[in-house]
Amino acid sequence: MKKQVRKMTNRTAGYIFFYNLIMVAVMFGAVAIRTIAIMAGAGSEQAADRAVGAFGQNMGSFLGILSIAGVCGGLLFLAIASRRTGLVRAAFRSSRKMEAGNFIRIFCVFMACQTIFTVAALLAELVLNPFGLTLKNAAESASAVSGDLPMFLYASLIGPVAEELVFRGFVLRRLLGGGKGFAIVLSAVLFGAMHGNFLQGTFAVGAGLVFGYVAVEYSIGWSILIHVLNNLVFSDLLGRLAGALPKTAGAVLEYGVPGFFFLAACVILVKEREKIVSWWRRNRPPRRYWLWAFTTFWMLLFLIMETVVALEGVSRL
């Protein structure tokens, strides 16, 4: 069993490593092509330098297009890698009927994960500030609303759908050989690490646990719905509304909505604790599985790479 678990985990982490690598390569490739086109269209060397400089200064306006291109390149790679497995198709098959009450309870628990981000941000500042360091830029980057239409489409629709296809379709389904609990937790860890942001990653791990449970027990269609609903309504549109309101009203909205969901989730988790514990006891993997999984080559390389990326979010006060 050890060989099977290690092989399954190592290959899956390897696919995600190259998925990320391809996304970055496509984005840099698009920038290189655009830069070459600008230089070729300029009438002189000085004009080319000015045009390239202007392009670099306005790179933020192209970020949405670059992100869409990158994720499409990554998805194409995984589609080719899994073309004969039927993993994603299987993820869309409904295991159980999603009732309205269950959806509301699950959504409340998912939204409560927003509190993880807030608490992590506060704790990070308490730990880092005495050393003259901060994660403020990383927090702002993770919570910023989309600036233009391409970025809005990516952050609110294309990104969430792609992430669910990758992590709850491809990754989670490949890891089910280790059991439901193993697949859900490991896919959530990979999902969190993929963000390359310590604060956003902590939230993503918590969210990934909820998404994974929903995908396994119901279908990936429901996890896609929750993911899109969160990014579109509660991250982007709610953030825009809070920013448009007076400062006090905006703060009440910004912190009041997550606070409501957190309290609701606490009540739900207390009432459902026996069912949750029972589910975990039935589906948790042997402890040795974690050691086997987290000591594979591609898993270690992926986690180290994303940790290095996340460290760039640590800056001086």
Secondary structure in CASP SS format (residue, H / E / C, confidence):
PFRMAT SS
TARGET T0000
AUTHOR 0000-0000-0000
METHOD secondary structure of the structure
MODEL  1
M C 1.00
K H 1.00
K H 1.00
Q H 1.00
V H 1.00
R H 1.00
K H 1.00
M H 1.00
T H 1.00
N H 1.00
R H 1.00
T H 1.00
A H 1.00
G H 1.00
Y H 1.00
I H 1.00
F H 1.00
F H 1.00
Y H 1.00
N H 1.00
L H 1.00
I H 1.00
M H 1.00
V H 1.00
A H 1.00
V H 1.00
M H 1.00
F H 1.00
G H 1.00
A H 1.00
V H 1.00
A H 1.00
I H 1.00
R H 1.00
T H 1.00
I H 1.00
A H 1.00
I H 1.00
M H 1.00
A H 1.00
G H 1.00
A C 1.00
G C 1.00
S C 1.00
E H 1.00
Q H 1.00
A H 1.00
A H 1.00
D H 1.00
R H 1.00
A H 1.00
V H 1.00
G H 1.00
A H 1.00
F H 1.00
G H 1.00
Q H 1.00
N C 1.00
M H 1.00
G H 1.00
S H 1.00
F H 1.00
L H 1.00
G H 1.00
I H 1.00
L H 1.00
S H 1.00
I H 1.00
A H 1.00
G H 1.00
V H 1.00
C H 1.00
G H 1.00
G H 1.00
L H 1.00
L H 1.00
F H 1.00
L H 1.00
A H 1.00
I H 1.00
A H 1.00
S C 1.00
R C 1.00
R C 1.00
T C 1.00
G C 1.00
L H 1.00
V H 1.00
R H 1.00
A H 1.00
A H 1.00
F C 1.00
R C 1.00
S C 1.00
S C 1.00
R C 1.00
K C 1.00
M C 1.00
E C 1.00
A H 1.00
G H 1.00
N H 1.00
F H 1.00
I H 1.00
R H 1.00
I H 1.00
F H 1.00
C H 1.00
V H 1.00
F H 1.00
M H 1.00
A H 1.00
C C 1.00
Q H 1.00
T H 1.00
I H 1.00
F H 1.00
T H 1.00
V H 1.00
A H 1.00
A H 1.00
L H 1.00
L H 1.00
A H 1.00
E H 1.00
L H 1.00
V H 1.00
L H 1.00
N H 1.00
P H 1.00
F H 1.00
G C 1.00
L E 1.00
T E 1.00
L C 1.00
K H 1.00
N H 1.00
A H 1.00
A H 1.00
E H 1.00
S H 1.00
A H 1.00
S H 1.00
A C 1.00
V C 1.00
S C 1.00
G C 1.00
D C 1.00
L H 1.00
P H 1.00
M H 1.00
F H 1.00
L H 1.00
Y H 1.00
A H 1.00
S H 1.00
L H 1.00
I H 1.00
G H 1.00
P H 1.00
V H 1.00
A H 1.00
E H 1.00
E H 1.00
L H 1.00
V H 1.00
F H 1.00
R H 1.00
G H 1.00
F H 1.00
V H 1.00
L H 1.00
R H 1.00
R H 1.00
L H 1.00
L H 1.00
G H 1.00
G H 1.00
G C 1.00
K H 1.00
G H 1.00
F H 1.00
A H 1.00
I H 1.00
V H 1.00
L H 1.00
S H 1.00
A H 1.00
V H 1.00
L H 1.00
F H 1.00
G H 1.00
A H 1.00
M H 1.00
H C 1.00
G C 1.00
N C 1.00
F H 1.00
L H 1.00
Q H 1.00
G H 1.00
T H 1.00
F H 1.00
A H 1.00
V H 1.00
G H 1.00
A H 1.00
G H 1.00
L H 1.00
V H 1.00
F H 1.00
G H 1.00
Y H 1.00
V H 1.00
A H 1.00
V H 1.00
E H 1.00
Y C 1.00
S C 1.00
I H 1.00
G H 1.00
W H 1.00
S H 1.00
I H 1.00
L H 1.00
I H 1.00
H H 1.00
V H 1.00
L H 1.00
N H 1.00
N H 1.00
L H 1.00
V H 1.00
F H 1.00
S H 1.00
D H 1.00
L H 1.00
L H 1.00
G H 1.00
R H 1.00
L H 1.00
A H 1.00
G H 1.00
A H 1.00
L C 1.00
P C 1.00
K H 1.00
T H 1.00
A H 1.00
G H 1.00
A H 1.00
V H 1.00
L H 1.00
E H 1.00
Y H 1.00
G H 1.00
V H 1.00
P H 1.00
G H 1.00
F H 1.00
F H 1.00
F H 1.00
L H 1.00
A H 1.00
A H 1.00
C H 1.00
V H 1.00
I H 1.00
L H 1.00
V H 1.00
K H 1.00
E C 1.00
R H 1.00
E H 1.00
K H 1.00
I H 1.00
V H 1.00
S H 1.00
W H 1.00
W H 1.00
R H 1.00
R H 1.00
N H 1.00
R C 1.00
P C 1.00
P C 1.00
R C 1.00
R H 1.00
Y H 1.00
W H 1.00
L H 1.00
W H 1.00
A H 1.00
F H 1.00
T C 1.00
T C 1.00
F H 1.00
W H 1.00
M H 1.00
L H 1.00
L H 1.00
F H 1.00
L H 1.00
I H 1.00
M H 1.00
E H 1.00
T H 1.00
V H 1.00
V H 1.00
A H 1.00
L H 1.00
E C 1.00
G C 1.00
V C 1.00
S E 1.00
R E 1.00
L C 1.00
END
